[in-house]
Amino acid sequence: MDNNEVRFYTNNPYSVLKSKSGYIVFGDHTRIVKYIRFPFARGADGTQVLKSNNPCIPEELFYQMIKSIDLSNYGYARHFKFLKDTLIVIPEKNISGNFAEITKPIYEKQAKLVFENIELSKLRDWLLPMLMNGQARME
């Protein structure tokens, strides 16, 4: 599975997290960081779901801050404890607000493309067998 890929299935509707501003998902062992702006369920044990609690750090900026932290020198460990101990610079609210305003449409488009790709994959999986056995033709 690609590191940017997100899988979509749960049979527990109460485990689904929903937030218009999104969530940052951090893989404690893998150190993979994702910014998810659509409803999802928390995955494997060791997955941390993060949200900014500071009005000067919108989710778009918080994601970039976390993503830029180098946790590569700790081997196979629970990296969240090192992430929590990292000091970050908190920008002025107008600067972080401008950053969020510029980047928000990019992340919204990214979330839309994720779902479009899912629909295109379903269409491919439906159409390809018909093309292979001659039930459909391309002209």
Buried (B, 14 or more C-beta within 10 A) or exposed (E): EEEEEBEEEEEEEEEEBEBEBBBBBBBBBEBEBBBBBBEBBBEEEEBBBBEBEEEBBBBBBBBBBBBEBEBEEEEEEEBBEBBEEEEEEEBEEEEBBEBBEEBBEEBEEBBEEBEEEEEEEEEEEEEEEEEEEEEEEEE
